[in-house]
Amino acid sequence: MTEEQNINSLINNLDERTKELHCIYQVDEVLNDFESDIELVLNKVIAIIPDGLRFTNICKAKIVYEDLELRSDGYKETELKLSSNVIVDNKVLGEISVVYVKPIKTEKRIFLTEEITLVNTIASKLSNFFLLRKLRQTIKEMGTRNGVQAATREDGISNWLKNMGLTDNEVEKFTHVKIKFKKGENMCKQGSITSYIMLLSEGLSKNYLEGVQERGFNFSIVKPYDFIGLSSLYGSALYNFSGAALTPCNVFMIDNNLFKNTIQNNPSFNLNVLNWYCNTTERHLKRLSCIANKQSLGRMAEILLYLKDDIFGSNIIKGYISRKDIAELAALSTESAVRILSELKKDNIINIINNNDIEIVDEKLLKTLSLAG
């Protein structure tokens, strides 16, 4: 190769690198737009990408993100294809593809190392764009909600108490004292004296009987708009169980005497509280029957369905219900519970996602296991 050819080759390489850098700069500029419609932004990126490749005239691009698929006019799948994944929150949610739609004669490889790097870089920038767009939307929604969230929550508990038969004055008295508990913090202690009934307004907690050697029995997961400690209203005035916050919780503390006086003077509230108490007792007895009459696998299936239907209302059981909590709900050792969950996962009845969340995949089979016991 002559000196002139070497110079021309060097110039060509510099031109190609300039094209690639110019492409990246343009993509960066477009992806700084978080307000425009996402399809408009991505179509601009698709129009820019071919300019960064050597054979611009026959280069087409495609971007796939979740259910959205956009492509250049004339795009078609060929063997001359280069692609890179779009990853958001460690999940592959899309792909960027670059193709040449006509055959190419070249002494070099079809896609140069620098071009591979270019496509990977654009995919990375798209990943950041989608992540930032989601974050900005979340922050925006939180900003608009923060002013009304507290009022909405208070309205929610107030409306629930009114539906239980309380007057406005009684609701005000019931919601006068509010306490916040951090995740994992004890809310009540088995055997301790109680002067208050608790009403959970936010978060999830658990009620459990303390056992020996750090083993206990979780008999209830408590959701918002549930009373805690009602069994101690009359009698010994001692907590018959312990309670702990599974998530950050807000609780209204209702003085025992206020609760008793309200029951005595408000027949409607009295009736609704008795109805609530009977339904709660019925669920506890059903759980005890499950433990007494079913084998380990049946108990685990029953608990997973209980968490799905009664607590989360979803096929996803959140990871803040720990394996130990699940084990105690099913009256199993933690080791046994983990083993059974592993077997259920192996049989594609459940799946483990986001490290700790449990997804129920085959609800029908899980119900069959629960019924079979």
C-alpha positions as CSV (number, residue, x, y, z in Angstrom):
1,M,0.0,0.0,0.0
2,T,1.4,3.3,-1.1
3,E,1.7,6.3,1.2
4,E,-1.1,8.0,-0.6
5,Q,-3.3,4.9,0.0
6,N,-2.3,4.9,3.7
7,I,-3.3,8.6,4.0
8,N,-6.6,7.9,2.2
9,S,-7.3,5.0,4.5
10,L,-6.6,7.1,7.5
11,I,-8.9,9.8,6.3
12,N,-11.7,7.4,5.6
13,N,-11.3,5.9,9.1
14,L,-11.4,9.4,10.6
15,D,-14.5,10.2,8.5
16,E,-16.2,7.1,9.8
17,R,-15.4,7.9,13.4
18,T,-16.7,11.4,12.9
19,K,-19.9,10.0,11.6
20,E,-20.2,7.8,14.6
21,L,-19.5,10.6,17.1
22,H,-22.0,12.9,15.2
23,C,-24.6,10.2,15.4
24,I,-24.1,9.8,19.2
25,Y,-24.3,13.6,19.7
26,Q,-27.6,13.7,17.7
27,V,-29.0,10.8,19.7
28,D,-28.1,12.4,22.9
29,E,-29.8,15.6,21.9
30,V,-33.0,13.8,20.9
31,L,-33.1,11.7,24.1
32,N,-32.9,14.8,26.3
33,D,-36.6,15.4,25.4
34,F,-38.6,13.8,28.1
35,E,-41.8,15.7,27.4
36,S,-42.6,14.7,23.8
37,D,-44.6,11.6,22.8
38,I,-42.3,8.6,23.1
39,E,-43.0,7.5,19.5
40,L,-42.0,10.9,18.2
41,V,-38.7,10.7,20.1
42,L,-37.9,7.1,19.0
43,N,-38.7,7.8,15.4
44,K,-36.2,10.6,15.5
45,V,-33.6,8.2,16.9
46,I,-34.4,5.7,14.1
47,A,-33.9,8.4,11.5
48,I,-30.5,9.3,13.0
49,I,-29.0,5.8,13.4
50,P,-28.2,5.0,9.7
51,D,-26.0,8.1,9.5
52,G,-23.6,6.5,11.9
53,L,-23.0,3.4,9.8
54,R,-20.7,3.0,6.8
55,F,-23.4,2.1,4.2
56,T,-26.0,4.7,5.2
57,N,-28.1,4.5,2.1
58,I,-29.1,0.9,2.6
59,C,-29.1,0.9,6.4
60,K,-32.4,0.7,8.2
61,A,-33.2,0.6,12.0
62,K,-35.8,-0.7,14.3
63,I,-36.5,-0.1,18.0
64,V,-38.7,-2.4,20.1
65,Y,-39.7,-1.4,23.7
66,E,-42.2,-3.4,25.6
67,D,-45.4,-3.4,23.3
68,L,-44.0,-0.7,21.1
69,E,-42.3,-1.5,17.8
70,L,-41.0,1.3,15.4
71,R,-38.9,0.9,12.3
72,S,-37.5,2.8,9.3
73,D,-39.4,2.8,6.0
74,G,-38.3,-0.2,4.0
75,Y,-36.9,-2.1,7.0
76,K,-36.8,-5.8,6.5
77,E,-35.1,-8.7,8.4
78,T,-31.9,-9.8,6.6
79,E,-28.8,-11.7,7.6
80,L,-26.9,-8.5,7.6
81,K,-28.2,-7.5,11.1
82,L,-26.7,-6.0,14.2
83,S,-28.7,-5.8,17.4
84,S,-28.4,-4.9,21.1
85,N,-30.7,-5.3,24.1
86,V,-32.4,-2.4,25.9
87,I,-32.2,-3.1,29.6
88,V,-34.2,-1.2,32.3
89,D,-33.9,-2.1,36.0
90,N,-31.9,-5.2,35.0
91,K,-34.7,-6.5,32.7
92,V,-34.5,-6.8,29.0
93,L,-37.5,-4.7,27.9
94,G,-36.5,-4.0,24.3
95,E,-34.0,-4.2,21.4
96,I,-32.4,-1.9,18.9
97,S,-31.7,-3.5,15.5
98,V,-29.7,-2.3,12.5
99,V,-29.8,-4.0,9.1
100,Y,-28.5,-3.6,5.6
101,V,-31.3,-4.3,3.2
102,K,-29.0,-5.0,0.2
103,P,-26.0,-7.3,-0.3
104,I,-22.6,-5.7,0.5
105,K,-19.2,-6.3,-1.1
106,T,-16.5,-5.3,1.3
107,E,-13.0,-6.6,2.2
108,K,-13.7,-5.8,5.9
109,R,-16.3,-7.4,8.1
110,I,-19.8,-6.2,7.5
111,F,-20.1,-4.4,10.9
112,L,-16.9,-3.0,12.2
113,T,-16.0,-3.1,15.9
114,E,-16.6,0.6,16.2
115,E,-20.1,0.2,14.7
116,I,-20.9,-2.6,17.2
117,T,-19.8,-0.2,19.9
118,L,-22.0,2.5,18.4
119,V,-25.1,0.4,18.5
120,N,-24.4,-0.9,22.0
121,T,-23.9,2.7,23.1
122,I,-27.2,3.9,21.6
123,A,-28.9,0.9,23.3
124,S,-27.4,2.0,26.6
125,K,-28.6,5.5,26.1
126,L,-32.1,4.3,25.3
127,S,-32.1,2.2,28.4
128,N,-31.2,5.3,30.5
129,F,-33.8,7.3,28.6
130,F,-36.6,4.9,29.4
131,L,-35.5,4.6,33.0
132,L,-35.3,8.4,33.5
133,R,-38.6,8.9,31.8
134,K,-40.2,6.5,34.2
135,L,-38.5,8.2,37.2
136,R,-39.6,11.6,36.0
137,Q,-43.2,10.4,35.6
138,T,-43.1,8.8,39.1
139,I,-41.7,12.0,40.6
140,K,-44.3,14.1,38.8
141,E,-47.1,11.9,40.0
142,M,-45.8,12.0,43.5
143,G,-45.6,15.7,43.4
144,T,-49.2,16.1,42.3
145,R,-50.4,13.5,44.8
146,N,-48.4,14.6,47.9
147,G,-50.7,17.5,48.5
148,V,-53.8,15.2,48.6
149,Q,-52.4,11.9,49.6
150,A,-52.6,12.5,53.4
151,A,-56.1,13.9,53.0
152,T,-57.1,11.0,50.8
153,R,-55.9,8.5,53.4
154,E,-57.7,10.3,56.2
155,D,-60.8,10.5,54.1
156,G,-60.5,6.7,53.5
157,I,-60.4,5.8,57.1
158,S,-63.1,8.3,58.0
159,N,-65.4,6.9,55.4
160,W,-64.7,3.4,56.5
161,L,-65.6,4.3,60.1
162,K,-68.7,6.1,59.0
163,N,-69.7,3.0,57.1
164,M,-69.2,1.1,60.3
165,G,-71.9,3.3,61.8
166,L,-69.9,6.1,63.6
167,T,-71.0,9.7,63.6
168,D,-68.7,12.5,62.6
169,N,-68.0,13.3,66.2
170,E,-67.2,9.7,67.0
171,V,-64.9,9.4,64.0
172,E,-63.0,12.4,65.1
173,K,-62.5,10.9,68.6
174,F,-61.4,7.5,67.0
175,T,-58.8,9.2,64.8
176,H,-57.5,11.7,67.4
177,V,-54.3,9.8,68.2
178,K,-52.1,8.3,65.4
179,I,-48.8,6.5,65.8
180,K,-46.3,5.5,63.1
181,F,-44.4,2.2,63.3
182,K,-41.3,1.4,61.3
183,K,-40.9,-1.9,59.4
184,G,-40.1,-4.7,61.9
185,E,-41.1,-2.6,64.9
186,N,-43.2,-4.3,67.6
187,M,-46.7,-2.9,67.7
188,C,-47.9,-4.9,70.7
189,K,-46.4,-7.5,73.1
190,Q,-48.0,-10.8,74.2
191,G,-48.9,-10.6,77.9
192,S,-48.5,-6.8,78.2
193,I,-51.3,-4.6,79.5
194,T,-53.3,-2.8,76.9
195,S,-55.4,0.4,77.2
196,Y,-56.0,0.9,73.6
197,I,-57.6,-0.8,70.5
198,M,-55.5,-0.2,67.4
199,L,-56.9,0.6,64.0
200,L,-54.5,0.0,61.1
201,S,-54.8,2.7,58.5
202,E,-51.7,2.1,56.4
203,G,-49.3,-0.8,55.8
204,L,-49.3,-4.4,56.7
205,S,-48.6,-6.1,60.0
206,K,-48.7,-9.6,61.5
207,N,-50.3,-11.0,64.6
208,Y,-48.5,-14.0,66.1
209,L,-48.4,-16.2,69.1
210,E,-44.9,-16.3,70.7
211,G,-43.3,-19.7,71.0
212,V,-40.1,-21.1,72.4
213,Q,-36.7,-20.9,70.7
214,E,-37.8,-18.0,68.4
215,R,-40.5,-20.1,66.9
216,G,-44.0,-18.7,66.8
217,F,-47.3,-19.0,65.0
218,N,-48.5,-16.3,62.7
219,F,-52.3,-16.5,62.8
220,S,-53.1,-13.3,60.9
221,I,-51.7,-10.8,58.4
222,V,-53.4,-7.4,59.1
223,K,-54.4,-5.1,56.3
224,P,-55.6,-1.5,56.5
225,Y,-59.0,-0.9,58.1
226,D,-58.6,-3.8,60.6
227,F,-58.7,-3.6,64.4
228,I,-55.9,-5.0,66.4
229,G,-56.4,-6.1,70.0
230,L,-60.2,-6.3,70.1
231,S,-60.0,-9.6,71.9
232,S,-58.5,-7.7,74.9
233,L,-61.3,-5.2,75.2
234,Y,-63.0,-7.3,78.0
235,G,-61.5,-9.7,80.4
236,S,-57.8,-9.6,81.4
237,A,-57.0,-6.4,79.4
238,L,-53.8,-8.2,78.3
239,Y,-52.6,-8.7,74.8
240,N,-53.1,-12.4,73.9
241,F,-50.6,-12.2,71.1
242,S,-47.8,-10.0,69.7
243,G,-47.9,-7.8,66.6
244,A,-45.2,-6.4,64.4
245,A,-45.1,-4.2,61.3
246,L,-44.2,-5.9,58.1
247,T,-44.1,-2.5,56.3
248,P,-44.1,1.0,57.7
249,C,-47.5,1.3,59.4
250,N,-49.9,4.1,60.6
251,V,-52.1,3.1,63.5
252,F,-54.9,5.0,65.3
253,M,-54.9,4.4,69.0
254,I,-58.5,4.2,70.4
255,D,-58.9,4.3,74.1
256,N,-60.6,1.1,75.5
257,N,-63.2,3.1,77.5
258,L,-64.0,5.2,74.4
259,F,-64.5,2.0,72.4
260,K,-66.7,0.4,75.1
261,N,-68.9,3.5,75.4
262,T,-69.3,3.8,71.7
263,I,-70.4,0.1,71.4
264,Q,-72.9,0.6,74.3
265,N,-74.4,3.8,72.8
266,N,-74.3,3.2,69.1
267,P,-76.2,0.0,68.1
268,S,-75.2,0.3,64.5
269,F,-71.5,0.4,65.2
270,N,-72.0,-2.4,67.8
271,L,-73.6,-4.6,65.1
272,N,-70.9,-3.9,62.5
273,V,-68.1,-4.6,65.0
274,L,-69.6,-7.9,65.9
275,N,-69.9,-8.8,62.2
276,W,-66.3,-7.9,61.7
277,Y,-65.2,-9.9,64.7
278,C,-67.2,-13.0,63.6
279,N,-65.7,-12.8,60.1
280,T,-62.2,-12.5,61.5
281,T,-62.8,-15.5,63.9
282,E,-64.2,-17.5,61.0
283,R,-60.9,-16.9,59.0
284,H,-58.8,-17.9,62.1
285,L,-60.8,-21.1,62.5
286,K,-60.4,-22.0,58.9
287,R,-56.6,-21.5,59.2
288,L,-56.6,-23.7,62.3
289,S,-58.6,-26.4,60.5
290,C,-56.0,-26.3,57.7
291,I,-53.1,-26.8,60.1
292,A,-54.9,-29.6,62.0
293,N,-56.0,-31.6,58.9
294,K,-53.6,-31.0,56.1
295,Q,-50.1,-32.2,55.3
296,S,-47.2,-29.8,54.8
297,L,-47.7,-29.3,51.1
298,G,-51.5,-28.7,51.5
299,R,-50.8,-26.2,54.2
300,M,-48.3,-24.3,52.1
301,A,-50.7,-24.2,49.2
302,E,-53.5,-22.9,51.5
303,I,-51.3,-20.1,52.8
304,L,-50.1,-19.0,49.3
305,L,-53.8,-18.8,48.3
306,Y,-54.6,-16.9,51.5
307,L,-51.9,-14.4,50.8
308,K,-53.0,-14.1,47.2
309,D,-56.7,-13.7,47.7
310,D,-57.1,-12.1,51.2
311,I,-53.9,-9.9,51.5
312,F,-52.6,-8.9,48.1
313,G,-55.5,-9.5,45.8
314,S,-52.9,-10.4,43.2
315,N,-50.8,-13.4,41.9
316,I,-47.7,-11.6,43.3
317,I,-46.9,-12.2,46.9
318,K,-44.5,-9.4,47.9
319,G,-41.1,-10.3,49.4
320,Y,-41.7,-8.4,52.6
321,I,-43.7,-11.4,53.7
322,S,-40.6,-13.3,54.5
323,R,-40.0,-17.0,54.2
324,K,-40.0,-17.2,58.0
325,D,-43.4,-15.4,58.1
326,I,-44.8,-17.8,55.5
327,A,-43.4,-20.8,57.4
328,E,-45.1,-19.7,60.6
329,L,-48.4,-19.0,58.8
330,A,-48.3,-22.6,57.7
331,A,-47.0,-23.9,61.0
332,L,-43.8,-25.2,59.4
333,S,-40.2,-24.8,60.0
334,T,-38.5,-22.2,57.8
335,E,-36.3,-25.0,56.3
336,S,-39.4,-27.0,55.4
337,A,-41.2,-24.0,53.9
338,V,-38.2,-23.1,51.7
339,R,-37.9,-26.7,50.5
340,I,-41.6,-26.9,49.6
341,L,-41.4,-23.5,47.8
342,S,-38.5,-24.8,45.8
343,E,-40.4,-27.9,44.8
344,L,-43.4,-25.7,43.8
345,K,-41.1,-23.6,41.7
346,K,-39.5,-26.6,40.1
347,D,-42.9,-27.8,39.1
348,N,-43.8,-24.4,37.6
349,I,-46.6,-23.8,40.0
350,I,-44.9,-20.7,41.4
351,N,-42.1,-18.5,40.3
352,I,-39.6,-16.4,42.2
353,I,-39.2,-12.9,40.8
354,N,-37.3,-9.8,42.0
355,N,-35.3,-12.0,44.3
356,N,-38.0,-12.6,46.9
357,D,-41.5,-12.0,45.4
358,I,-43.5,-15.1,44.8
359,E,-45.6,-15.3,41.6
360,I,-48.4,-17.8,41.5
361,V,-48.2,-19.3,38.0
362,D,-50.6,-22.2,38.2
363,E,-53.4,-21.3,40.5
364,K,-55.7,-24.2,39.5
365,L,-53.0,-26.8,40.5
366,L,-52.3,-24.9,43.7
367,K,-56.0,-25.1,44.6
368,T,-55.9,-28.8,43.9
369,L,-53.0,-29.3,46.2
370,S,-54.7,-27.3,48.9
371,L,-57.9,-29.3,48.6
372,A,-56.1,-32.6,48.6
373,G,-54.3,-31.6,51.7
